[in-house]
Each structure stands twice: as C-alpha cells, then as structure tokens.
C-alpha cells in the first residue's frame, strides 16, 4: 500500500497543503471503497466492514504508581550585557 500511496498521491505533489490533503483523501476513498483487495478475496474493505456493537467509552485515567513526582520547574532570568554575555555574578 505504501508504494501505491506514494505513486498515486505524490507524483506530482499537490501545489499546497490543501491540494495535497485532497489527493490523500481521494486515495483513501478509492482504496477503501472501490479497489478490490487480494487479501479480502478480491472484495473491497467497505464490503467487509461491520461497525462494532459495543459503544466506545474512552480510556480510563492512567495511573503510574512507581513514577517519581517531578520537582516544580524553576525559571531563572538573568540580565545580559549589550553583546549578549551574562555577567559572572548575578
């Protein structure tokens, strides 16, 4: 698939980001809905797709019990000389 994707979407490349994204979107539409796949007995993926019957409830909050707490971030600001050097003593 990667070589096919490259050949069909980047030769020639889109003139800008939106044109390139449109080329990718067209490729995915064709790849999933029109092109038969040998691994699927020459059927299109859309013909084999079945949505899940289970609702998606998201992921639980992650807990890392052995992670050490991070110290608070200290911000240090110093004045510089005209040439951008910092004096030795604050």
C-alpha positions in Angstrom: 0.0 0.0 0.0 2.8 2.5 0.8 4.3 2.4 -2.7 0.8 2.7 -4.2 0.1 5.6 -1.9 3.3 7.3 -2.8 2.8 6.8 -6.6 -0.8 8.0 -6.7 -0.5 11.0 -4.3 2.9 12.5 -4.6 3.7 12.2 -8.3 3.1 15.1 -9.0 2.6 16.6 -5.5 -0.2 19.0 -4.7 0.6 22.7 -5.1 -0.1 23.4 -1.5 -1.2 21.7 1.7 -4.9 21.6 0.9 -4.4 20.2 -2.6 -2.1 17.5 -1.2 -4.6 16.6 1.5 -7.3 16.3 -1.1 -5.1 13.9 -3.0 -4.7 11.8 0.2 -8.5 11.9 0.8 -9.2 10.8 -2.7 -6.8 7.9 -2.5 -8.2 6.6 0.8 -11.8 6.9 -0.6 -10.8 4.8 -3.6 -8.6 2.4 -1.6 -11.4 1.6 0.9 -14.5 1.8 -1.3 -13.6 0.9 -4.9 -10.4 -1.1 -5.1 -10.6 -4.9 -4.6 -8.0 -6.4 -2.2 -6.4 -9.8 -2.8 -6.3 -10.5 0.9 -10.1 -10.0 1.1 -10.8 -12.4 -1.8 -11.0 -9.6 -4.2 -13.6 -7.7 -2.2 -13.4 -4.0 -1.2 -12.9 -3.3 2.5 -16.2 -1.5 2.7 -17.9 -4.7 1.8 -16.3 -6.5 4.7 -16.6 -3.7 7.3 -19.1 -4.1 10.1 -19.3 -1.4 12.9 -18.8 -2.6 16.4 -21.9 -3.3 18.5 -20.1 -2.1 21.7 -20.1 1.6 22.4 -16.7 3.3 22.8 -16.4 4.7 26.3 -12.9 6.1 26.1 -9.8 5.1 28.1 -9.6 5.1 31.8 -7.4 7.6 33.5 -3.8 6.3 33.5 -2.1 5.8 36.8 1.7 5.3 37.1 2.2 4.1 40.7 6.0 3.9 40.5 6.7 7.2 38.8 8.6 9.7 40.9 6.9 13.1 41.3 8.6 15.7 39.2 10.1 18.7 41.0 8.5 22.1 40.2 10.0 23.9 37.3 12.2 26.8 38.3 12.5 29.8 36.0 15.7 31.8 36.3 16.1 35.0 34.4 19.4 37.0 34.1 20.3 40.2 32.5 22.8 40.2 29.7 25.3 42.7 28.5 24.9 44.5 25.2 26.9 41.8 23.4 24.7 39.0 24.8 27.0 37.7 27.6 25.9 37.1 31.1 28.0 38.7 33.9 29.8 36.3 36.2 27.9 37.5 39.3 24.1 38.0 39.4 
